[in-house]
Amino acid sequence: MRLILVRHGETDHNRGNITLGRADVPLNVRGIAQARALAASFVRAPAAIYSSPLARAKDTASTIGRATGIGITIDATLIEMNVGEMEHLSRTELRARYPDFLAAWISDAAPDARMPGGETLREVQARAWPAVERMRLAHPDGDVVAVSHNFVILTIICRAIGLPLAQFRQLRHEVGARSTIDLNAGGAILVELNARPQG
């Protein structure tokens, strides 16, 4: 299976560097343009398109679906990390309210540092990777698109290529970008990382 991981287009939260987890914030004008550019980047239709249930991902997936003629399947396990009490906060507010968490978050303890009232990265990976396995079983020889969110995508890539989760910061995946992984019985090959189609 060729897995194409797509991060949704930009929202006003992304533009303003405001923490965004499961709040259902829509794409902004730039995000809509990014979704169209992503859709135009597909030279052939995938076998399937899966999406997080959040509107910013669903709308990005639907744009790809309309361009390729493929319907989308909602998969709740692709939803973004639950950031709990940190939802909607600026970087200044995060530093003021949660200094202990942020100290753990930038250390080797990051995979098990729990967002206050939310999830850990390890928990995100534990729920997201089985979704990849289900996709691979359903479409072993096809291209599969999964439209999701930053932390979900990073944990999937780490698991696929054997990168320790504590090193997730070695990867970057921006809004409106795609990464591609070839998954087969012999392992995984990262074909493309953080590619941003121009629209």
For each residue, the residues with C-beta under 8 A, 3 or more apart:
1: 135 136 139 140 141 142 143 144 182 183 184
2: 142 143 144 180 181 182 183 191
3: 132 135 136 144 146 156 160 180 181 182 183
4: 46 143 144 145 146 178 179 180
5: 146 148 153 156 157 173 178 179 180 181
6: 38 60 61 64 145 146 147 148 177 178
7: 147 148 149 150 153 173 174 175 176 177 178
8: 11 27 31 35 52 54 56 57 59 60 147 148 149 175 176
9: 27 28 30 31 32 33 34 35 38 56 59 60 175 176
10: 14 15 27 28 30 31 34 175 176
11: 8 14 15 20 25 26 27 28 31 56 175
12: 15 16 18 25 28
13: 16 18 19 20 23 25 88
14: 10 11 17 18 20 31 175
15: 10 11 12 28 30
16: 12 13 90
17: 14 90 91
18: 12 13 14 88 89 90
19: 13 83 86 87 88 89 90 94
20: 11 13 14 23 25 80 83 87 88
21: 80 81 82 83 84 86 87 115 118
22: 54 79 80 82 83 87
23: 13 20 87 88
24: 54 55 56
25: 11 12 13 20 55 56
26: 11 31 55 56 59
27: 8 9 10 11 31 32 34 35 55 56 59 60
28: 9 10 11 12 15 31 32
29: 32 33
30: 9 10 15 33 34 176
31: 8 9 10 11 14 26 27 28 34 35 56 60 175 176
32: 9 27 28 29 35 36 59 63
33: 9 29 30 36 37 199
34: 9 10 27 30 31 37 38 60 175 176 197 199
35: 8 9 27 31 32 38 39 59 60 63 64 176
36: 32 33 39 40 63 199
37: 33 34 40 41 176 197 198 199
38: 6 9 34 35 41 42 60 63 64 176 178 197 199
39: 35 36 42 63 64 66 67 68
40: 36 37 67 197 199
41: 37 38 178 195 197
42: 38 39 45 46 64 67 68
43:
44: 68 143
45: 42 68 69 70
46: 4 42 49 68 70 142 143 144 145
47: 70 139 142 143 144
48: 70 73 135 138 139 142 144 145
49: 46 61 64 65 68 70 71 72 73 144 145 146 147
50: 61 72 73 74 75 78 131 135 144 145 146 147
51: 57 58 60 61 62 72 73 74 75 78 146 147 148
52: 8 57 58 74 75 76 78 79 80 147 148 149 152
53: 57 58 74 75 76 78 79
54: 8 22 24 57 58 79 80 149
55: 24 25 26 27 58 59
56: 8 9 11 24 25 26 27 31 59 60
57: 8 51 52 53 54 60 61 78 147 148 149
58: 51 52 53 54 55 61 62 72 74 147
59: 8 9 26 27 32 35 55 56 62 63
60: 6 8 9 27 31 34 35 38 51 56 57 63 64 147
61: 6 49 50 51 57 58 64 65 72 145 147
62: 51 58 59 65 66 72
63: 32 35 36 38 39 59 60 66 67
64: 6 35 38 39 42 49 60 61 67 68 70 72 145 147
65: 49 61 62 68 69 70 71 72
66: 39 62 63 69
67: 39 40 42 63 64
68: 39 42 44 45 46 49 64 65
69: 45 65 66
70: 45 46 47 48 49 64 65
71: 49 65
72: 49 50 51 58 61 62 64 65 147
73: 48 49 50 51
74: 50 51 52 53 58
75: 50 51 52 53 78 131 146
76: 52 53 79
77: 127 128 130 131
78: 50 51 52 53 57 75 128 131 146 147 148 149 152
79: 22 52 53 54 76 148 149 152
80: 20 21 22 52 54 83 148 149 150 151 152
81: 21 115 118 119 121 124 149 151 152
82: 21 22 115 117 118 119
83: 19 20 21 22 80 86 87 115 118 119
84: 21 87 115 116 117 118 119
85: 98 115 116 117 118
86: 19 21 83 89 94 98 115 116 118
87: 19 20 21 22 23 83 84
88: 13 18 19 20 23
89: 18 19 86 93 94 97
90: 16 17 18 19 93 94
91: 17 94 95
92: 95 96
93: 89 90 96 97
94: 19 86 89 90 91 97 98 102
95: 91 92 98 99 102
96: 92 93 99
97: 89 93 94
98: 85 86 94 95 101 102 116
99: 95 96 102 103
100: 103 104
101: 98 104 105 113 114 115 116
102: 94 95 98 99 105 106
103: 99 100 106 107
104: 100 101 107 109 110 113
105: 101 102 110 113
106: 102 103 110
107: 103 104 110 113
108: 166
109: 104 112 113 166
110: 104 105 106 107 113 121 165 166 168
111: 120 121 122 125 165 166 168
112: 109 120 121 122
113: 101 104 105 107 109 110 120 121
114: 101 118 119 120
115: 21 81 82 83 84 85 86 101 118 119 120
116: 84 85 86 98 101
117: 82 84 85
118: 21 81 82 83 84 85 86 114 115
119: 81 82 83 84 114 115 123 124
120: 111 112 113 114 115 123 124
121: 81 110 111 112 113 124 125 151 155 165 168
122: 111 112 125 126 165
123: 119 120 126 127
124: 81 119 120 121 127 128 151 152 155
125: 111 121 122 128 129 155 156 158 159 165
126: 122 123 129 130
127: 77 123 124 130 131
128: 77 78 124 125 131 132 148 152 155 156
129: 125 126 132 133 155 156 159
130: 77 126 127 133 134
131: 50 75 77 78 127 128 134 135 146
132: 3 128 129 135 136 146 156 159 160 183
133: 129 130 136 137
134: 130 131 137 138
135: 1 3 48 50 131 132 138 139 144 146
136: 1 3 132 133 139 140 144 183
137: 133 134 140
138: 48 134 135
139: 1 47 48 135 136 142 143 144
140: 1 136 137
141: 1
142: 1 2 46 47 48 139
143: 1 2 4 44 46 47 139
144: 1 2 3 4 46 47 48 49 50 135 136 139
145: 4 6 46 48 49 50 61 64
146: 3 4 5 6 49 50 51 75 78 131 132 135 156
147: 6 7 8 49 50 51 52 57 58 60 61 64 72 78
148: 5 6 7 8 51 52 57 78 79 80 128 152 153 156
149: 7 8 52 54 57 78 79 80 81 152 153
150: 7 80 153 154 173
151: 80 81 121 124 154 155
152: 52 78 79 80 81 124 128 148 149 155 156
153: 5 7 148 149 150 156 157 173 179
154: 150 151 157 158 168 171 173
155: 121 124 125 128 129 151 152 158 159 165 168
156: 3 5 125 128 129 132 146 148 152 153 159 160 181
157: 5 153 154 160 161 163 171 173 179 181 190 193
158: 125 154 155 161 162 163 164 165 167 168 171
159: 125 129 132 155 156 162 165
160: 3 132 156 157 181 183 188 190
161: 157 158 181 188 190
162: 158 159
163: 157 158 167 168 170 171
164: 158 167
165: 110 111 121 122 125 155 158 159 168
166: 108 109 110 111
167: 158 163 164 170
168: 110 111 121 154 155 158 163 165 171
169:
170: 163 167
171: 154 157 158 163 168 193 194
172: 193 194
173: 5 7 150 153 154 157 177 179 193 194
174: 7 177 194 196
175: 7 8 9 10 11 14 31 34
176: 7 8 9 10 30 31 34 35 37 38 196 197
177: 6 7 173 174 194 195 196
178: 4 5 6 7 38 41 192 195 196 197
179: 4 5 153 157 173 190 192 193 194 195
180: 2 3 4 5 190 191 192 195
181: 2 3 5 156 157 160 161 188 189 190 191
182: 1 2 3 188 189 191
183: 1 2 3 132 136 160 187 188
184: 1 187 188
185:
186:
187: 183 184
188: 160 161 181 182 183 184
189: 181 182
190: 157 160 161 179 180 181 193
191: 2 180 181 182
192: 178 179 180 195
193: 157 171 172 173 179 190
194: 171 172 173 174 177 179
195: 41 177 178 179 180 192
196: 174 176 177 178
197: 34 37 38 40 41 176 178
198: 37
199: 33 34 36 37 38 40
